[in-house]
Amino acid sequence: MPRIRVGVLPSTSFVAGTLAVPKYSDAEKTQFATDRETGAKLFTVTLFLMEEDRAEAMKVTVPETGLPNGLKPGVPVIPVELFATPWARIFNGSLSDGIAYRADRLDLVGGSAPATETA
């Protein structure tokens, strides 16, 4: 699947909308989903993207190693290495499609957790 780097405007901001929720690889929720390369457990966080005159809720998958201390609803964050992957599947004859978002980590904006800047 093609991964597409998500570009954001300098004025774009993100706010955490939910706590991090574990992601599971099975419908019964008995197996944690893990990163294929590192083996880290994966979590989903709903972020609110605010850009000029629009706002959008987006679910972003983040490895456990990329979740900062102090992450909670209402906290401004910066998703680092944010990518989008389009997906589609047919289930019971109906097409479902969407975009899966993935970030390497979330940094708190001016927060107490250490954050590394990449230039």
DSSP file (Angstrom, degrees, kcal/mol; ACC not computed):
  #  RESIDUE AA STRUCTURE BP1 BP2  ACC     N-H-->O    O-->H-N    N-H-->O    O-->H-N    TCO  KAPPA ALPHA  PHI   PSI    X-CA   Y-CA   Z-CA
    1    1 A M              0   0    0      0, 0.0     2,-0.3     0, 0.0    86,-0.1   0.000 360.0 360.0 360.0 139.6    0.0    0.0    0.0
    2    2 A P        -     0   0    0      0, 0.0     2,-0.5     0, 0.0     0, 0.0  -0.560 360.0-148.8 -75.4 132.5    1.3    3.5   -0.8
    3    3 A R        -     0   0    0     -2,-0.3     2,-0.5    82,-0.1    82,-0.2  -0.875  11.3-158.9 -98.0 133.1    2.1    5.6    2.2
    4    4 A I  E     -A   84   0A   0     80,-2.9    80,-2.9    -2,-0.5     2,-0.2  -0.955  16.7-127.2-117.2 121.7    1.6    9.3    1.6
    5    5 A R  E     -A   83   0A   0     -2,-0.5     2,-0.6    78,-0.2    78,-0.2  -0.478  26.4-129.5 -66.1 132.6    3.3   11.9    3.8
    6    6 A V        -     0   0    0     76,-2.6     2,-0.4    -2,-0.2    76,-0.3  -0.757  19.6-155.2 -88.6 120.9    0.8   14.3    5.2
    7    7 A G        -     0   0    0     -2,-0.6     2,-0.3     0, 0.0    76,-0.0  -0.784  11.1-168.5 -94.6 138.3    1.7   17.9    4.6
    8    8 A V        -     0   0    0     -2,-0.4    43,-0.0     4,-0.1    -2,-0.0  -0.929  23.3-110.7-126.8 152.0    0.3   20.6    7.0
    9    9 A L    >   -     0   0    0     -2,-0.3     3,-1.8     1,-0.1    43,-0.0  -0.384  32.1-112.5 -72.6 154.9    0.2   24.3    6.8
   10   10 A P  T 3  S+     0   0    0      0, 0.0    -1,-0.1     0, 0.0    -2,-0.0   0.810 120.1  53.7 -57.7 -28.1    2.3   26.3    9.3
   11   11 A S  T 3  S+     0   0    0      2,-0.0    41,-0.2     0, 0.0     2,-0.1   0.494  84.2 113.8 -85.7  -3.0   -0.9   27.5   10.9
   12   12 A T    <   -     0   0    0     -3,-1.8     2,-0.3    39,-0.1    39,-0.2  -0.444  45.2-173.6 -70.7 138.6   -2.3   23.9   11.4
   13   13 A S  E     -B   50   0A   0     37,-2.5    37,-3.1    -2,-0.1     2,-0.4  -0.954  11.4-152.7-132.0 155.8   -2.7   22.7   14.9
   14   14 A F  E     -BC  49  77A   0     63,-0.7    63,-2.0    -2,-0.3     2,-0.4  -0.969   6.7-170.3-127.2 141.8   -3.6   19.4   16.5
   15   15 A V  E     -BC  48  76A   0     33,-1.8    33,-2.9    -2,-0.4     2,-0.2  -0.999  30.2-114.2-130.8 134.7   -5.3   18.7   19.8
   16   16 A A  E     -B   47   0A   0     59,-2.8    58,-3.7    -2,-0.4    31,-0.2  -0.493  28.6-177.0 -65.9 131.3   -5.7   15.3   21.4
   17   17 A G        +     0   0    0     29,-3.6     2,-0.3    56,-0.2    30,-0.2   0.653  63.9  17.5-103.1 -21.2   -9.4   14.3   21.6
   18   18 A T  S    S-     0   0    0     28,-1.0    -1,-0.2    54,-0.1     2,-0.1  -0.919  82.3 -96.0-141.7 165.7   -9.1   11.0   23.4
   19   19 A L        -     0   0    0     -2,-0.3    27,-0.3     1,-0.1     2,-0.3  -0.416  61.2 -82.5 -70.8 161.6   -6.7    9.0   25.5
   20   20 A A        -     0   0    0     51,-0.2    25,-0.2    25,-0.1    -1,-0.1  -0.543  48.3-159.1 -69.8 131.6   -4.6    6.4   23.7
   21   21 A V  E     -D   44   0A   0     23,-2.6    23,-3.0    -2,-0.3    -3,-0.0  -0.944  23.2-107.8-115.4 132.5   -6.6    3.2   23.2
   22   22 A P  E     -D   43   0A   0      0, 0.0     2,-0.4     0, 0.0    21,-0.3  -0.270  29.6-136.2 -58.4 142.8   -4.8   -0.1   22.5
   23   23 A K        -     0   0    0     19,-2.6    10,-3.0    10,-0.2    19,-0.3  -0.854  18.2-154.0-101.3 137.0   -5.2   -1.4   18.9
   24   24 A Y  B     -I   32   0B   0     -2,-0.4     8,-0.2     8,-0.3    19,-0.0  -0.824  17.5-149.4-113.7 151.3   -6.0   -5.1   18.4
   25   25 A S  S    S+     0   0    0      6,-2.8     2,-0.3    -2,-0.3     7,-0.1   0.440  82.0  51.7 -96.4  -1.0   -5.2   -7.3   15.5
   26   26 A D  S >  S-     0   0    0      5,-0.6     3,-1.4     1,-0.1     5,-0.1  -0.957  81.5-121.4-136.3 155.9   -8.3   -9.5   16.0
   27   27 A A  T 3  S+     0   0    0     -2,-0.3    -1,-0.1     1,-0.3    -3,-0.0   0.775 111.5  59.1 -65.2 -27.2  -12.0   -9.0   16.4
   28   28 A E  T 3  S-     0   0    0      1,-0.0    -1,-0.3    -3,-0.0    -3,-0.0   0.557 105.6-128.7 -79.6  -7.5  -12.0  -10.7   19.8
   29   29 A K  S <  S+     0   0    0     -3,-1.4    -2,-0.1     2,-0.1     3,-0.1   0.922  73.3 120.4  59.2  48.2   -9.5   -8.2   21.1
   30   30 A T        +     0   0    0      1,-0.2     2,-0.5     2,-0.0    -1,-0.1   0.579  62.0  57.6-111.1 -17.5   -7.1  -10.8   22.4
   31   31 A Q  S    S-     0   0    0     -5,-0.1    -6,-2.8     0, 0.0    -5,-0.6  -0.963  78.2-133.9-120.8 120.9   -4.0   -9.9   20.4
   32   32 A F  B     -I   24   0B   0     -2,-0.5     2,-0.3    -8,-0.2    -8,-0.3  -0.462  25.0-119.2 -66.4 140.2   -2.4   -6.5   20.5
   33   33 A A        -     0   0    0    -10,-3.0     9,-2.5     9,-0.3     2,-0.3  -0.633  37.7-164.3 -75.1 140.1   -1.5   -5.0   17.1
   34   34 A T  B     -J   41   0C   0     -2,-0.3     2,-0.2     7,-0.2     7,-0.2  -0.911  26.6 -96.3-129.7 156.1    2.2   -4.5   16.9
   35   35 A D     >  -     0   0    0      5,-2.6     4,-1.9    -2,-0.3     5,-0.0  -0.512  30.6-138.3 -67.3 131.9    4.6   -2.5   14.7
   36   36 A R  T  4 S+     0   0    0     -2,-0.2    -1,-0.1     1,-0.2    -2,-0.0   0.817  98.7  37.9 -64.1 -31.0    6.1   -4.9   12.0
   37   37 A E  T  4 S+     0   0    0      1,-0.1    -1,-0.2     3,-0.1    -2,-0.0   0.878 131.1  21.5 -89.7 -40.9    9.6   -3.4   12.4
   38   38 A T  T  4 S-     0   0    0      2,-0.1    -2,-0.2     3,-0.0     3,-0.1   0.672  88.3-129.7-105.1 -19.4   10.0   -2.7   16.1
   39   39 A G     <  +     0   0    0     -4,-1.9    -3,-0.1     1,-0.3     3,-0.1   0.477  54.4 151.2  81.0   1.4    7.4   -5.0   17.7
   40   40 A A        -     0   0    0     -6,-0.1    -5,-2.6     1,-0.1    -1,-0.3  -0.381  53.6-104.0 -66.6 143.1    6.0   -2.0   19.8
   41   41 A K  B     -J   34   0C   0     -7,-0.2    23,-3.1    -3,-0.1     2,-0.3  -0.391  37.1-130.1 -63.8 144.9    2.3   -2.2   20.7
   42   42 A L  E     - E   0  63A   0     -9,-2.5   -19,-2.6   -19,-0.3     2,-0.3  -0.790  23.3-172.0-103.1 143.9    0.1    0.1   18.6
   43   43 A F  E     -DE  22  62A   0     19,-2.5    19,-2.9    -2,-0.3     2,-0.4  -0.909  16.5-134.7-129.3 156.8   -2.4    2.6   20.0
   44   44 A T  E     -DE  21  61A   0    -23,-3.0   -23,-2.6    -2,-0.3     2,-0.4  -0.949  19.6-176.9-114.4 134.1   -5.0    4.8   18.4
   45   45 A V  E     - E   0  60A   0     15,-2.4    15,-2.7    -2,-0.4     2,-0.6  -0.998  22.7-135.1-128.1 130.5   -5.5    8.4   19.4
   46   46 A T  E     - E   0  59A   0     -2,-0.4   -29,-3.6   -27,-0.3   -28,-1.0  -0.769  28.4-170.9 -84.1 123.8   -8.2   10.7   18.0
   47   47 A L  E     -BE  16  58A   0     11,-3.2    11,-2.8    -2,-0.6     2,-0.6  -0.873  19.6-137.6-112.2 147.8   -6.7   14.0   17.1
   48   48 A F  E     -BE  15  57A   0    -33,-2.9   -33,-1.8    -2,-0.3     2,-0.5  -0.939  17.7-155.9-102.9 118.8   -8.6   17.2   16.1
   49   49 A L  E     -BE  14  56A   0      7,-3.2     7,-2.3    -2,-0.6     2,-0.5  -0.828   8.3-167.9 -93.1 127.5   -6.8   18.9   13.2
   50   50 A M  E     +BE  13  55A   0    -37,-3.1   -37,-2.5    -2,-0.5     2,-0.4  -0.978  13.3 165.9-121.8 123.8   -7.6   22.6   13.0
   51   51 A E  E >   - E   0  54A   0      3,-2.6     3,-2.1    -2,-0.5     2,-0.2  -0.952  58.4 -58.1-144.2 115.3   -6.6   24.4    9.8
   52   52 A E  T 3  S-     0   0    0     -2,-0.4    -1,-0.0     1,-0.3     0, 0.0  -0.296 123.8  -8.0  50.0-111.2   -7.8   27.9    8.8
   53   53 A D  T 3  S+     0   0    0     -2,-0.2     2,-0.3    -3,-0.1    -1,-0.3   0.088 123.9  71.2-105.3  24.6  -11.6   27.7    8.7
   54   54 A R  E <   -E   51   0A   0     -3,-2.1    -3,-2.6     2,-0.0     2,-0.3  -0.960  52.1-165.1-138.7 157.5  -12.0   23.9    9.2
   55   55 A A  E     -E   50   0A   0     -2,-0.3     2,-0.3    -5,-0.2    -5,-0.2  -0.990  10.7-176.4-137.5 145.9  -11.6   21.2   11.8
   56   56 A E  E     -E   49   0A   0     -7,-2.3    -7,-3.2    -2,-0.3     2,-0.4  -0.998  21.6-135.3-145.9 137.4  -11.5   17.5   11.4
   57   57 A A  E     +E   48   0A   0     -2,-0.3     2,-0.4    -9,-0.2    -9,-0.2  -0.782  30.0 178.5 -89.6 135.7  -11.3   14.5   13.7
   58   58 A M  E     -E   47   0A   0    -11,-2.8   -11,-3.2    -2,-0.4     2,-0.5  -0.998  26.6-134.8-141.1 136.5   -8.8   11.9   12.7
   59   59 A K  E     -E   46   0A   0     -2,-0.4    42,-0.8   -13,-0.2     2,-0.4  -0.794  26.7-167.8 -89.7 127.3   -7.8    8.6   14.3
   60   60 A V  E     -Ef  45 101A   0    -15,-2.7   -15,-2.4    -2,-0.5     2,-0.4  -0.963  15.4-139.2-121.7 129.7   -4.0    8.2   14.3
   61   61 A T  E     +Ef  44 102A   0     40,-2.6    42,-2.5    -2,-0.4   -17,-0.2  -0.744  27.6 175.8 -86.9 132.3   -2.1    5.0   15.0
   62   62 A V  E     -E   43   0A   0    -19,-2.9   -19,-2.5    -2,-0.4    42,-0.1  -0.998  31.1-115.3-137.2 136.5    1.0    5.6   17.2
   63   63 A P  E >   -E   42   0A   0      0, 0.0     3,-2.4     0, 0.0   -21,-0.2  -0.393  31.8-113.0 -68.0 153.1    3.4    3.0   18.6
   64   64 A E  G >  S+     0   0    0    -23,-3.1     3,-1.5     1,-0.3   -22,-0.1   0.842 118.2  60.5 -54.3 -35.5    3.5    2.9   22.4
   65   65 A T  G 3  S+     0   0    0      1,-0.3    -1,-0.3   -24,-0.2   -23,-0.1   0.643 101.4  55.2 -68.0 -14.3    7.1    4.2   22.3
   66   66 A G  G <  S+     0   0    0     -3,-2.4    40,-2.8    37,-0.1    -1,-0.3   0.299  81.6 102.5-102.5   8.2    5.7    7.4   20.6
   67   67 A L    <   -     0   0    0     -3,-1.5     2,-0.1    -4,-0.2    40,-0.1  -0.829  65.6-141.0 -95.2 119.9    3.2    8.3   23.2
   68   68 A P    >   -     0   0    0      0, 0.0     3,-1.3     0, 0.0     2,-0.2  -0.404  22.1-101.8 -78.7 154.5    4.4   11.2   25.5
   69   69 A N  T 3  S+     0   0    0      1,-0.2    44,-0.3    45,-0.1    43,-0.1  -0.514 109.6  34.5 -65.3 140.2    3.8   11.4   29.2
   70   70 A G  T 3  S+     0   0    0      1,-0.3     2,-0.5    -2,-0.2    -1,-0.2   0.496  77.4 151.0  91.0   4.0    0.9   13.8   29.9
   71   71 A L    <   +     0   0    0     -3,-1.3    -1,-0.3    35,-0.1   -51,-0.2  -0.591  18.1 136.6 -72.4 121.3   -1.1   12.9   26.8
   72   72 A K    >   -     0   0    0     -2,-0.5     3,-1.9    -3,-0.1   -56,-0.3  -0.966  60.6 -63.3-156.4 164.4   -4.8   13.5   27.5
   73   73 A P  T 3  S+     0   0    0      0, 0.0   -56,-0.2     0, 0.0   -54,-0.1  -0.238 119.0  25.1 -55.7 137.5   -7.8   15.0   25.8
   74   74 A G  T 3  S+     0   0    0    -58,-3.7   -57,-0.1     1,-0.3    -3,-0.0   0.296  88.1 127.0  93.7  -9.0   -7.4   18.8   25.2
   75   75 A V    <   -     0   0    0     -3,-1.9   -59,-2.8   -59,-0.2    -1,-0.3  -0.694  62.3-122.4 -85.9 129.0   -3.6   18.8   25.1
   76   76 A P  E     +C   15   0A   0      0, 0.0    33,-2.2     0, 0.0     2,-0.3  -0.490  39.9 177.0 -68.0 136.7   -2.1   20.3   22.0
   77   77 A V  E     -CG  14 108A   0    -63,-2.0   -63,-0.7    31,-0.3    31,-0.2  -0.883  29.4-138.7-135.8 165.6    0.2   17.9   20.1
   78   78 A I  E     - G   0 107A   0     29,-2.5    29,-2.5    -2,-0.3     2,-0.4  -0.975  20.2-140.6-125.3 115.7    2.4   17.7   17.0
   79   79 A P  E     - G   0 106A   0      0, 0.0     2,-0.4     0, 0.0     3,-0.4  -0.647  19.8-147.7 -75.0 127.9    2.2   14.4   15.1
   80   80 A V  E    S+ G   0 105A   0     25,-3.0    24,-2.0    -2,-0.4    25,-1.1  -0.829  74.0   2.5-101.9 133.0    5.8   13.5   13.9
   81   81 A E  S    S-     0   0    0     -2,-0.4     2,-0.5    22,-0.2    23,-0.4   0.972  85.1-169.5  56.5  58.0    6.2   11.7   10.6
   82   82 A L        +     0   0    0     -3,-0.4   -76,-2.6   -76,-0.3     2,-0.3  -0.689   7.6 179.0 -84.1 124.9    2.5   11.6    9.8
   83   83 A F  E     -AH   5 102A   0     19,-3.0    19,-2.4    -2,-0.5     2,-0.4  -0.917  18.7-147.7-126.1 152.1    1.5    9.4    6.9
   84   84 A A  E     -AH   4 101A   0    -80,-2.9   -80,-2.9    -2,-0.3    17,-0.2  -0.956   8.7-168.7-117.9 138.7   -1.8    8.5    5.3
   85   85 A T  E     - H   0 100A   0     15,-2.6    15,-2.7    -2,-0.4   -82,-0.1  -0.960  16.6-140.1-127.7 112.9   -2.5    5.1    3.7
   86   86 A P  E     - H   0  99A   0      0, 0.0     2,-0.3     0, 0.0    13,-0.2  -0.425  27.1-176.5 -67.0 145.8   -5.7    4.8    1.6
   87   87 A W  E     + H   0  98A   0     11,-2.4    11,-2.0    -2,-0.1     2,-0.3  -0.972  13.9 179.1-142.1 157.8   -7.5    1.4    2.0
   88   88 A A  E     + H   0  97A   0     -2,-0.3     2,-0.3     9,-0.2     9,-0.2  -0.976   4.3 171.7-154.6 146.6  -10.5   -0.4    0.6
   89   89 A R  E     - H   0  96A   0      7,-2.6     7,-3.0    -2,-0.3     2,-0.5  -0.989  26.9-131.4-153.2 155.1  -12.1   -3.8    1.2
   90   90 A I  E     + H   0  95A   0     -2,-0.3     2,-0.4     5,-0.2     5,-0.2  -0.948  26.9 176.4-110.0 124.5  -15.3   -5.6    0.2
   91   91 A F  E >  S- H   0  94A   0      3,-2.6     3,-1.8    -2,-0.5    -2,-0.1  -0.989  71.6 -13.5-131.8 122.7  -17.2   -7.3    3.0
   92   92 A N  T 3  S-     0   0    0     -2,-0.4    -1,-0.1     1,-0.3     3,-0.1   0.856 129.2 -54.7  53.6  38.2  -20.5   -9.0    2.4
   93   93 A G  T 3  S+     0   0    0      1,-0.2     2,-0.4     0, 0.0    -1,-0.3   0.469 115.3 112.8  80.0   1.6  -20.7   -7.4   -1.0
   94   94 A S  E <   - H   0  91A   0     -3,-1.8    -3,-2.6     2,-0.0     2,-0.4  -0.902  63.0-131.1-111.3 136.9  -20.3   -3.9    0.3
   95   95 A L  E     - H   0  90A   0     -2,-0.4     2,-0.4    -5,-0.2    -5,-0.2  -0.704  23.0-175.4 -85.0 129.6  -17.3   -1.7   -0.4
   96   96 A S  E     + H   0  89A   0     -7,-3.0    -7,-2.6    -2,-0.4     2,-0.3  -0.969  11.4 164.7-118.9 141.0  -15.7    0.1    2.6
   97   97 A D  E     + H   0  88A   0     -2,-0.4     2,-0.3    -9,-0.2    -9,-0.2  -0.974   5.6 130.0-150.6 165.0  -12.9    2.5    2.1
   98   98 A G  E     - H   0  87A   0    -11,-2.0   -11,-2.4    -2,-0.3     2,-0.4  -0.957  49.8 -76.5 178.2-161.7  -11.0    5.2    4.0
   99   99 A I  E     - H   0  86A   0     -2,-0.3     2,-0.5   -13,-0.2    -2,-0.0  -0.997  28.7-150.9-130.7 129.1   -7.7    6.5    5.0
  100  100 A A  E     - H   0  85A   0    -15,-2.7   -15,-2.6    -2,-0.4     2,-0.4  -0.865  14.7-152.6 -98.4 130.7   -5.5    5.1    7.8
  101  101 A Y  E     -fH  60  84A   0    -42,-0.8   -40,-2.6    -2,-0.5     2,-0.4  -0.841  14.0-178.6-106.4 142.2   -3.3    7.6    9.6
  102  102 A R  E     -fH  61  83A   0    -19,-2.4   -19,-3.0    -2,-0.4     2,-0.3  -0.999   5.1-174.8-141.3 134.8    0.0    6.7   11.2
  103  103 A A        -     0   0    0    -42,-2.5   -22,-0.2    -2,-0.4   -21,-0.2  -0.965  27.9-137.9-127.6 147.1    2.6    8.8   13.1
  104  104 A D  S    S-     0   0    0    -24,-2.0     2,-0.3   -23,-0.4   -23,-0.2   0.875  84.8 -23.2 -67.6 -37.2    5.9    7.8   14.5
  105  105 A R  E     -G   80   0A   0    -25,-1.1   -25,-3.0   -43,-0.1     2,-0.5  -0.984  56.7-120.1-163.9 167.0    5.2    9.8   17.7
  106  106 A L  E     -G   79   0A   0    -40,-2.8     2,-0.4    -2,-0.3   -35,-0.1  -0.982  24.2-158.5-116.0 128.5    3.2   12.6   19.2
  107  107 A D  E     -G   78   0A   0    -29,-2.5   -29,-2.5    -2,-0.5     2,-0.3  -0.875  20.0-122.3-103.6 139.6    5.1   15.5   20.8
  108  108 A L  E >   -G   77   0A   0     -2,-0.4     3,-0.9   -31,-0.2     2,-0.7  -0.600  29.3-115.5 -75.7 139.6    3.4   17.8   23.3
  109  109 A V  T 3  S-     0   0    0    -33,-2.2     3,-0.1     1,-0.3    -1,-0.1  -0.681  93.2 -20.8 -78.5 115.1    3.3   21.4   22.3
  110  110 A G  T 3  S+     0   0    0     -2,-0.7    -1,-0.3     1,-0.1   -33,-0.0   0.786 110.4 154.8  57.8  27.7    5.4   23.3   24.8
  111  111 A G    <   -     0   0    0     -3,-0.9    -1,-0.1     2,-0.1     4,-0.1  -0.081  60.3-110.2 -87.5-177.4    4.9   20.3   27.1
  112  112 A S  S    S+     0   0    0    -43,-0.1   -42,-0.1    -3,-0.1    -1,-0.1   0.660  90.2  89.8 -85.9 -18.5    6.6   18.7   30.0
  113  113 A A  S    S-     0   0    0    -44,-0.3    -2,-0.1     1,-0.1    -5,-0.1  -0.562  90.6-101.9 -80.6 144.1    7.7   15.6   28.1
  114  114 A P        -     0   0    0      0, 0.0     2,-0.4     0, 0.0    -6,-0.1  -0.410  42.6-171.5 -65.3 137.7   11.0   15.7   26.3
  115  115 A A        -     0   0    0     -4,-0.1     2,-0.5    -2,-0.1    -8,-0.1  -0.990  14.5-144.2-131.3 140.1   10.6   16.2   22.6
  116  116 A T        -     0   0    0     -2,-0.4     2,-0.4     2,-0.0    -9,-0.0  -0.888  15.6-140.0-105.7 133.8   13.2   16.1   19.9
  117  117 A E        -     0   0    0     -2,-0.5     2,-0.5     2,-0.0    -2,-0.0  -0.722   9.5-158.2 -91.7 138.2   13.1   18.5   17.0
  118  118 A T              0   0    0     -2,-0.4    -2,-0.0     1,-0.1     0, 0.0  -0.974 360.0 360.0-115.5 127.0   13.9   17.3   13.5
  119  119 A A              0   0    0     -2,-0.5    -1,-0.1     0, 0.0    -2,-0.0   0.419 360.0 360.0-105.2 360.0   14.9   19.9   11.0
